Structure formats: C-alpha cells, structure tokens
Amino acid sequence: MRERIFNEMPAAPCTLPQQAFGPDPVRWTREKPPVWAWVSWPDRPAERIAAHATGWNDRVVCVEWIGDRGTVNTMVWRSAVTRRSTPGATG
C-alpha cells in the first residue's frame, strides 16, 4: 500500500541549488506579487504556472502556488518569471 501511494504522488518541481543564488541575499516579501513562472519537473516537460513570488534577488525568484497536494514552492531563474496582472489591477 505504501509503495502504491508513493508511486502515485506527483513529483516535486526541480529547484535551483543555493550556489545558483549568487552573492546577493534573497529579499523575502509578504506581499507575494502574482507572476507567471516556468517550472521544471523531473518527470515531465516544463510548464508555465500562475504563481506568486515570495522572494527574489538579481538571479533567482522563489515562487509558490497551490497544487494538488497543497502549497508548492520552488526556486527558479529570474528570467523564467514575468509579472502577471490581476483583475482590477492598474498599470
């Protein structure tokens, strides 16, 4: 039973190692702006996900979203992230 449950669990997204973050510290935020992020997976092609940025620096962005099993987060390259407009937002 345990093996069956393990095999049915979705794989966690690929995340960048801390060495990729560079020398600048990650700035964490409570505001969590909405973004589109290209997320890589070990078992399927990369996909563009509607997420929220929780922290970033000049190289990387930590993004989070609600997945099938709850909140998921991963660190991606900054170039893989673009701002996402929200209904009613201006500018």
C-alpha positions as CSV (number, residue, x, y, z in Angstrom):
1,M,0.0,0.0,0.0
2,R,2.7,2.5,1.0
3,E,4.6,1.8,-2.3
4,R,1.4,2.4,-4.3
5,I,0.8,5.7,-2.6
6,F,4.4,6.8,-3.1
7,N,4.3,5.9,-6.8
8,E,1.1,7.9,-7.3
9,M,2.4,11.1,-5.6
10,P,3.3,13.8,-8.1
11,A,7.0,14.6,-8.3
12,A,8.3,17.7,-6.7
13,P,9.4,20.5,-9.0
14,C,13.1,21.0,-9.8
15,T,14.6,23.7,-7.7
16,L,17.9,25.6,-8.1
17,P,20.7,24.9,-5.7
18,Q,21.7,27.6,-3.3
19,Q,25.0,28.1,-5.1
20,A,22.9,29.5,-8.1
21,F,21.5,32.3,-5.9
22,G,24.7,34.3,-6.2
23,P,26.2,36.8,-3.7
24,D,23.1,39.0,-3.3
25,P,20.7,38.0,-0.5
26,V,17.2,36.9,-1.3
27,R,14.7,39.6,-0.3
28,W,11.6,38.0,1.1
29,T,8.2,39.7,0.9
30,R,4.7,39.2,2.5
31,E,3.1,40.9,-0.5
32,K,3.6,38.0,-2.9
33,P,3.0,39.6,-6.3
34,P,1.3,37.4,-8.9
35,V,3.7,36.0,-11.5
36,W,3.9,33.6,-14.4
37,A,6.8,31.1,-13.8
38,W,8.3,28.5,-16.0
39,V,8.8,25.5,-13.7
40,S,10.8,22.4,-14.5
41,W,9.8,18.9,-13.4
42,P,11.9,15.7,-13.2
43,D,9.2,13.6,-14.8
44,R,7.5,15.8,-17.4
45,P,8.1,18.9,-19.6
46,A,8.5,22.4,-18.0
47,E,5.2,24.2,-17.7
48,R,4.1,27.8,-17.2
49,I,2.4,28.2,-13.9
50,A,0.3,31.0,-12.3
51,A,2.2,31.6,-9.1
52,H,3.2,34.2,-6.5
53,A,6.7,35.5,-5.9
54,T,7.7,35.2,-2.3
55,G,11.3,36.3,-2.6
56,W,14.0,37.2,-5.1
57,N,17.3,38.7,-5.9
58,D,19.1,39.6,-9.2
59,R,19.4,35.9,-10.2
60,V,16.6,33.8,-8.7
61,V,12.9,34.0,-7.7
62,C,11.1,31.8,-5.2
63,V,7.6,31.1,-6.5
64,E,4.7,29.4,-4.8
65,W,1.3,28.1,-5.9
66,I,-1.5,25.8,-4.7
67,G,-1.0,22.4,-6.3
68,D,-2.9,19.1,-6.0
69,R,-1.4,18.4,-2.5
70,G,-1.3,21.9,-1.1
71,T,1.2,24.8,-1.3
72,V,4.2,24.1,-3.5
73,N,7.3,26.3,-3.9
74,T,10.5,26.2,-5.8
75,M,13.4,28.5,-6.7
76,V,13.7,29.3,-10.5
77,W,15.9,31.6,-12.6
78,R,14.7,35.2,-12.6
79,S,14.4,35.1,-16.4
80,A,11.8,32.3,-16.1
81,V,9.4,34.7,-14.3
82,T,7.2,37.6,-15.5
83,R,4.6,39.7,-13.7
84,R,1.0,38.6,-14.0
85,S,-1.7,41.2,-14.0
86,T,-4.7,40.6,-11.7
87,P,-8.3,41.6,-12.4
88,G,-8.8,45.2,-11.4
89,A,-5.1,46.0,-11.3
90,T,-3.9,49.2,-13.0
91,G,-0.7,49.9,-14.7
